[in-house]
Amino acid sequence: MQSYLVGGCVRDKLLGLTIKDRDWVVVGSTPEHMLTLGFRPVGKDFPVFLHPETQEEYALARTERKSGRGYRGFDVYASPDVTLEQDLARRDLTINAIAEDGDGNLIDPFDGKADLDNGILRHVSPAFVEDPVRVLRLARFAARFDFSIADETKQLIAAMIDSGELDHLVSERVWQELSKALQTDKPSTFFTTLREVGALKILFPEVDRLFGVPQIPKWHPEVDTGIHVMMVVDQAARLTNDVSVRFAALCHDLGKGITPADVLPSHKGHEATSVELTKALCHRLRTPKETTTLAMKVAEFHTDVHLLFELNADRVLQVLEGIDSFRRPTRFEQYMLAGEADFRGRPGYEDAAMPEGAAFRDCFNVAAAVTATEFIQAGLSGVAIKQAIRAKRIEVIETTLNKHRPAA
């Protein structure tokens, strides 16, 4: 029995990155033997165990044979006669197929270190085509490391698309990879990589059809809606680690992808279509409830933050109420972050402060300070209190707006 560090921890160590989790592969053992050593089994589809002291994962060396569609369609064979090289051969990319023994020596049968040094994502074997999740993982690694894709790997992905393998991805796995990609410093690379290999139109058609759609140059010097949304997602990544905000930034302009050609480059009413497309996308991906709600609210109201000084106080209050800001102030701040990312997601604005930001926050603060107490003390009750609160909020918002509105 021999144990080797494998996969991401070896890769990240070679890249000089912080190692979060250490994974091990065990050669020459059996499940029974692992149990006698005190390891605790946790694997359902193949033998994986937790170390009794470190709680790190130890998986028995195994091979896989394709037996059906999707990432679950595999027969797994784990036995003491499976070699380390055979286990590494079933992995997706050469940079993830490097092992390290107890003395720190590398076992690198597929030249993964060379690909790390050269910034290349390359498949280990033709078996790459058997698991569609690997296309998403490849795009995520491209975003995380800013690596390019080997030409022969692009050819394999094209074959996967032609065979319909990507149609069998499970929603939860797509969201899992997307949410990880959104956590990178430059999430746009995930989507542009998928587009480069022809997979974006299959996996995220709502995003793919944004590319090539023009916008009014006065407001959008980049013109292309797809480029704008990619810039917005990257700006959101600069502003916050909140995946929900980053996802909302991705979805905010989805409606522009279906604007009738005869009205371009105008996109009047795209907010409503963005809401519907965002709702459908979230349903398909089974995104978390709060993530879904925020994305739909940002799609619905994202234009208002940029038009703040043109709005009346009643409309500002409608936006605050629509976001449920007074009960969920955190959501209001998420909305503002998405708005700032939208503002900065244009050439020349990347480091600019959104003029409406401070004013909108002041409007929220003065409106939130209005409570029922003074109206109860004044003898009001029931619906009258609600009406009085709303009227007072409109009054204080109007006063605040007047303080912030630019001079004519």
N, C-alpha and C positions, 0 to 999 in steps of 0.2 A: 504494500500500500504506500503510495506517494501522493503528496498534495502539492498543487501548484496554484499560485495566484494567476488569475486569467481576466481577460476582457477589459472593461473600462478602467479598472484601477491601475492596470499595467500601462494602458494607453495614456491615462492622465498623468501618471508618474513620469513617463518619458517626455510629456509635454510641459512638465514643470508645474502642473496644476494641483490644486488641493484635492486629495483623495477623500471622497465622502464614504463610500462603502467598499469593502474588500470582499471579492468573491473568489471561491476556490473550486478547483476541479480535483476529484480524487480518482486516481488510477489504481486498479488492482484490488478493489474492495467490493463488498456486497452490502445490500441493505441490512442483512442480519449482523454482519460484522460491525457496521456503523452503530447499530443499536447497542451492541455489547460494549462499545467504547463510550456510551453515554450521549451520543448524538440524538437529537429529537427530529423526527420526520415532519416535513412541512409540504413537500411536493405532492401535487395531485396527479399531474400528467407524467412525471418522471421523478426519479429518486433525488430529492434535495433534503438536506439536513441542516439543523442549526447546531453550531459548536456548543457544548455544554457550558463553557466559560465565556467565550467572546461573543456568542450569539451570531457570529458571521456564518454566511451560507456556504455549505460544502455540497457540491453536486457530483454524483458519480459520473465518470466519463461515459459518454453515450454517442450513438449515431442516430440519425433520423432518416426515415424513408417516406416519401410523399405518398399519401393514400387517399387524399380528397382535396376539395377546394378550401382556400383560405388558410389562415395561420394555424387553425386547429387540425387541419387535415394531414397529420403526420403519425406514423408509427414509430415509437421510440424503442431503441434497444440499448440497455445498460447492462454491462457484464464486466467481470474482471479482465477479460481479454481485449476490451476496447482500449486502444492506445491514446496517448495525449494528442498525437497528430491527427488521429481520426476524429477526436472531439473538436479540435480546433477547426478542422475542415468543414464542419457543419455550420460555422458561424458566418455572419453576413458579410463583413468587410475585413480586409486584411489588417486594418488598424485595430480591430477588435479581436484578432486571432493571434495574439501574442501572449505567451505565458512566461512566468518567472518562477524558478525553483527556489528552494530554501536558502541557497547560497547567493541569490541575486543574479544568477545567469538567465539570459533570455532564451526561450525556445520560440523561434520565429520562422516556421517552415514556409510561410507565404510572403515573406519580405515586407511585413507590415511596418517595421521601423523605417524602411526606406520611403514608404508612402507617407508616413508621418512627417519625415524630414522634408518631403517634397510637397506636402499639402494636397495629397490626392486621395480620393475616396474610390476604392476599387473592390469589386466583389472577390470573394475567396474562391468560389467555384460556380459552375453553371447552375448549381442548386439554388442560387440566389433567387431565381425566378419562381421558386415554389412557395414563397411566403410574401404576399403583397405588402405586409407591414414594413418590409425592408425598404420599400421605396420611400415611405414616410420617414423612417429612421435615417436614411441617407440624406434626405433633404434637411432633417433636423441637425445632423452633424455638419452639413454644409453651413448652416446658420450659426452653429455654435463655434466652429473652428475656422470658418471662412476658407474652406477647402473646395477644390474643383473636382469634377467627376471624370473618371477615366472614360475614354471613348468606348471601350469595349463594354463597360458597365451601362453606358447609355443605350447601347445596342440591345443589351439584355432587357432593359426596362421597356424598350420599344416592343420587344417580343411579348412581354407580360401584358402590355396594353392591348396588343393585337389578339392575344388569347383570351382576353376578358378576365384575367386573374384579379385585376384591381376592383372589379365589380363585386368581389366577395369579401371585401373588408368589413369588419364588424364595427358598428358605430362607436362603441366604447373605446376601441383601439385607435380609431381615427382621432377622437377627442383627446385621448391620452397623449398621442404624439403631437397634436396641434398645441395643446396646453404647454407641453415641454418646449416646443419651438417658440412659443410666445414668451417664454422666460429667458430666451437668449438676448444678447445685447443688440442684435440686428435681426429681428424676426422676418423682415422682408425677404431675406435670403432664402428662407424656407419656401416661400411662395414662388419666387422667381426661379428657384431650382426646380420645383415641380413643373413650372411652366416650361422651362428649358427642355425637360425630358418628355413633355407632352402629357403629363399626369394631372396638371392643375384643372384642366377642363373636365376631367372625370371625377376628381375628388372634391373640388371646390369650384363648380361651374359659375356660381354667383360672383366669385372673385375674378375668375378667368375672363369673363366677358366685360369687365371694366377696362381692360387694356385696349387702347385704340379709340376709346370714347372721348371726344373732345369736350372741354369746358370753356367757359368764357375767360379769355386770356387776362382780362383786367383783374379778375380775382384769383386766377390760377395760371401763373406764368408757366407752369409745367404742362398745362393744357390737358395732357393725357390723364384720364381719371384713374387708371390703374397705377400709374407712377405716383399720383397724389396719395392714393390710399396706402401704398407701400411707404411713402415718406411719413404719413401720419402714424402708421404702426410703429415705425422706428422712433418717432418723436415720443410716442406714448411710452416706449421702452426706456427712453432717457428720463422721462418724468416720474415714472412709478414702477414698482415691482408687481403691482396688482394685475394679475392675469385677466381679471374681468374688465378692467379699463382697457387693456391692450386688445382684448377681443372686441369690445365695443368700438374701438378705433378702426378695427378691420371692417366692421359691419356698417359703419355710419352712412356710407354712400352707396350701398349695394343697389339701390333703386336706379342709380344713374346708368347701370348696365342694361336697362331695358327701356330707356327713354326713346320714344319714336324718333327715327332718323330725321324726319322733316322739321323737327323743332330744335335740333342741336344747333349750337352748343348750349342752349338753355336747358335747364333741368327743373322747371317749375313743377312742384308737387312731388319731387323725388323722395321727400321725407316719408310720405305715406307708403310708397312702394318699397322703400328701404325697410320699413317696419315689417311688412308682409314677408319680404325675402329673408329678413333676419329671423323672424318667427319660424319659417320653414327650415332654415339652416339649423337653428337650435334644436328643433324637433328631430331632425335627421341625425344630428350628432349627439343628442341626449345630453346637452350641456346642463350644468348645475342650474337650479332655479334662479338664484340670485344673479348669476352670470347672464342668463337669458333675459331677465327683467331689465337689468342695466343696459344691455345691448339694444333692446327694443326702445327704451326710453331715450337713449342717446340718439338713435336713428330718428325718432319722432321730433325731438326738440333741439338737435344740434345746431340748426340754423339760427335759432333765437339768440344764442349767446353772442353770435357775431353781429346781430342786428340790434343789440340791446338799446343803443341810443336812439333807435328809430321806433322802439316799442312804447306803448303806453303802460301805465302801472298795472292796469287790469291784466294785460297779456303777460307781463312779468310774473304776476301772482299765479296766473294759470300754469305757467311753466313750473314754478316752484311747487304748486299743488300736484301737477301731473307727475313730477318726479317723486312725490311724497317726501319732499325735503324736510318738512317740519317734524315728521315722525322718524325719518331716516336721514339725518344730516350727513352721515357718511356717504350715502348715495349722491347727495348734492355735490360733495367734494369730488366723487368719482366722475360725475357729469362734467364738472369744471375742468378736471384733468384731461378728459377726452376732448373737450372743447379747445383747450390750449394746444393739445397735440394736433388737432385739425387746423388751427390757426398757423402753427409752426411747420406744418407739413407742406411747405411750398418753398421754391427756391428764393433765397434771400431773407427768409423769415425764420430760419432754423434756430436762431438764438434770440429772437425777439420776444418781448413780453406782450401778451395779449392786452390791448388797451381796455377791453371790457371786463377783464378778470376781476380787478379790485372793486369796480362798481357793482358787478353782479353779486359778489360776496357781501358787500355792504347792504345791498337790497335784501338779501337773505337774512342777514343778521338783524336788521331793524324789524323785519317782518316777523321773524321768529321770536323777538322780544315781546310781541303783542300776545298777551294771554287773556284768559277768561276772567281773571280775578277782578279787574276794575269794573267789568260789566256786571258781574254778579253783585258786587258791592253797590252798583248803581240800581239794582233791583231788577235787572233783566233775567230772563230764564228761557230755556228751551231753544227754539230756532232763532229767537231774537239775539241770543248771545253769539251764535254762529255768524249771523249776518253782521253784527257789530264788529266782531273780530275781523271779518273779511274787509269791511269798509275801512277800518282803522289801518289794516295792513296796506291797502291800496294808497291811503293817504301818506303813510310814512315812506312807502316805496317811491311815490311820486316826488316827494321832497328830496329823497336821496338821489334819484335820477337827475333831478335838476342841478344838484351840486356837481354831478360828474359829467353831465353832457358837455361836449366840446362847444366852445363859443361859435356862433354862426359866422 
